[in-house]
Amino acid sequence: MTKTILLTGGAGYIGSHTYVALVEAGYDVVILDDFSNAREDVPERLEMITGKPVACHRGDLLDPAVLDTVFNSHKIDAVVHFAAKKAVGESTRMPLEYIEVNCTGLVALLKRMREAGCFRLVFSSSATVYGEPKVVPIPEDAERFHTSPYAYTKLMGEQILEQLGASDDRWAFGVLRYFNPVGAHTSGQIGEDPNGIPNNLMPYIAKVAVGELPALNVFGDDYDTPDGTGLRDYIHVEDLARAHVLSLDALLERDEGHVLNIGTGQAYSVLEMLRAYERACGKPLPYVIAPRRSGDVPVLLARVDRAAEVIGFRAEYGLETMCASSWAWISRLRNSVPA
């Protein structure tokens, strides 16, 4: 029998790509999203990609009536939980809001899952739970701590799952610690398009490439790295989506809970990313060197062998594909050219 999966935050950037990957893997998928950080036309775009109608509930995870509607309307076999606030800088100004949405929202979801007899969940975590790492590449058993309220909520989310799992062996969780998701779907129909000034590097470069921002700010060029700019492990969003499918398969087929880094094991500098994006869009892009930001570290790089061993995941796409897919998405979107 086909399993039904609930995607909270399923209309967002990573959620929408995971929706496609799950449908292509044969799952029935239900989206719950409040569209606070998602395009209104995402369900329509997902239907164009998959060729199937999209089951989408609009509402807030913190509203018990919304959760009741979803769980009463569908027999949910497992949940992939994306719904969360995610901007590090904003979290320092709004810690209570981040704790409410990211932590209280998770608790509300888990309580409703338990009531429905649903005990499998893939949790969207983050490499920010490693704080400023002492060992690079970072292994999953590295010390965890937080340097922002956002990171605190992700660490708290992991600890909530640990406490729940220890109290009741019916539960199994896949905790995926993302490094830096980038790129867009090969169809050009979905991708990252944040409101305002982006918090992450590639969408910022994309907005420079389409003329919406004047130049890329490069925060520090005096790190102990080959070109002086920070090194990060970037992963194509379609690879990341596939990791969720494999994590879910392990939970449903083998009852195997796991905590995994999801990255490529390859680090690229800010300037390497910029040059690759220039090749993708076919023009030079302006940038300015700015002072280092507080809390930034020289290198963030995942050790990825455990993901390969536990769920059979290895990233397939490199930097050129990441940038080319992003440019195909954003340039088509801004020029309103049908895919």
C-alpha positions, -999 to 999 in steps of 0.1 A, spaced: 0 0 0 13 35 -9 25 54 21 12 90 28 37 115 39 30 149 54 54 177 45 52 206 69 66 237 52 63 217 20 58 248 -3 91 263 7 124 260 -10 137 226 3 102 214 9 90 218 -26 119 200 -41 114 172 -16 78 170 -26 88 162 -62 114 137 -51 89 119 -28 62 118 -55 87 104 -80 96 78 -54 60 66 -53 48 83 -21 15 101 -17 23 135 -3 3 161 16 16 197 21 9 219 51 23 254 48 13 289 60 30 304 29 48 330 50 80 322 32 67 305 0 54 316 -33 17 314 -38 20 295 -71 42 267 -58 13 241 -57 5 249 -93 42 246 -103 45 213 -85 15 200 -104 32 210 -136 64 191 -127 47 159 -114 16 158 -136 -5 151 -105 -29 172 -84 -13 186 -52 -29 181 -18 -21 213 1 -35 226 34 -29 262 42 -24 269 79 -3 274 109 13 245 126 6 261 160 -32 260 153 -46 228 167 -76 230 143 -53 230 113 -34 199 125 -68 182 133 -80 190 97 -48 175 82 -47 143 103 -85 138 101 -84 142 63 -55 118 56 -40 87 71 -5 100 76 22 73 78 52 96 84 61 133 85 90 153 70 92 184 91 105 216 74 82 242 88 104 267 107 119 301 108 154 300 94 173 333 93 202 335 117 203 373 119 166 377 123 166 352 151 189 374 172 162 401 170 132 378 175 143 349 197 109 343 213 92 340 178 119 316 167 115 294 198 77 295 195 76 285 158 106 261 157 103 244 191 67 248 202 56 240 167 76 208 167 61 198 201 25 205 188 32 183 157 47 155 177 17 154 201 -7 153 171 13 126 155 12 105 186 -25 109 189 -28 97 153 -5 67 158 22 81 135 57 76 148 81 83 120 96 117 114 124 132 93 136 164 110 152 193 91 182 202 112 213 222 104 250 223 106 246 253 128 242 229 157 280 224 155 286 261 165 322 270 157 336 235 150 369 223 164 373 195 139 369 199 101 355 180 82 328 178 109 317 144 121 282 137 134 296 130 169 312 165 171 303 186 201 270 205 196 264 241 208 248 272 194 259 307 184 224 321 176 188 317 186 181 299 153 209 274 160 195 270 196 161 261 182 176 234 159 197 220 188 166 220 210 146 203 183 172 175 182 171 172 220 133 171 220 135 141 196 162 124 217 141 127 249 110 115 232 127 86 215 143 75 249 109 76 265 89 56 239 105 31 215 77 34 191 93 65 176 121 66 150 136 98 137 158 108 108 177 139 118 194 155 88 219 182 94 221 203 62 251 222 52 244 248 25 215 240 1 217 258 -32 205 255 -68 171 248 -83 150 221 -99 161 210 -134 126 219 -147 132 256 -139 98 257 -122 109 259 -86 138 273 -68 149 298 -41 135 333 -43 136 349 -8 119 381 -1 141 411 5 179 408 10 189 371 11 207 357 41 226 331 21 253 335 -6 238 320 -38 204 337 -37 223 370 -30 245 364 -61 214 356 -81 198 389 -72 230 407 -82 230 387 -115 194 399 -123 201 435 -113 181 436 -81 211 442 -59 241 463 -69 269 441 -57 278 411 -36 292 419 -2 321 395 6 325 394 43 362 391 49 391 382 25 417 376 51 408 341 64 434 313 64 420 299 31 434 297 -4 418 330 -16 411 345 18 374 340 17 353 316 37 350 280 26 316 262 28 301 229 18 273 236 -7 248 209 -17 224 209 -46 188 211 -34 178 181 -55 206 160 -39 192 172 -5 157 163 -15 169 128 -25 185 124 10 151 129 26 136 101 5 164 78 15 160 88 52 123 82 50 128 48 33 151 38 62 126 48 88 96 31 71 113 0 58 139 -8 84 129 13 115 163 28 114 166 61 132 197 81 123 215 114 127 234 124 95 253 152 79 240 160 44 266 177 23 291 170 -4 323 168 15 337 195 -8 342 231 2 341 261 -21 351 297 -13 329 327 -17 349 338 -47 348 304 -63 310 305 -60 310 339 -75 332 329 -105 311 298 -111 279 319 -111 295 343 -136 301 314 -159 265 303 -155 250 337 -163 277 347 -188 287 381 -174 310 395 -147 293 403 -114 303 432 -91 314 426 -55 329 445 -27 351 433 2 334 440 36 346 434 72 342 399 86 309 391 103 308 382 139 305 344 143 316 335 108 343 307 107 369 301 80 357 266 70 324 246 74 327 212 58 308 180 63 322 145 69 298 126 47 308 89 49 281 81 75 253 92 53 266 68 26 269 39 50 235 44 67 211 54 40 232 51 8 234 88 1 261 105 -18 257 139 -35 258 138 -73 259 174 -84 289 198 -84 292 236 -82 287 242 -120 254 225 -120 243 242 -88 250 276 -103 235 268 -137 203 255 -122 199 286 -100 205 309 -130 180 290 -152 154 293 -124 159 330 -115 163 343 -150 132 325 -163 112 337 -133 122 373 -138 116 372 -175 83 353 -171 93 327 -196 73 295 -193 93 264 -187 
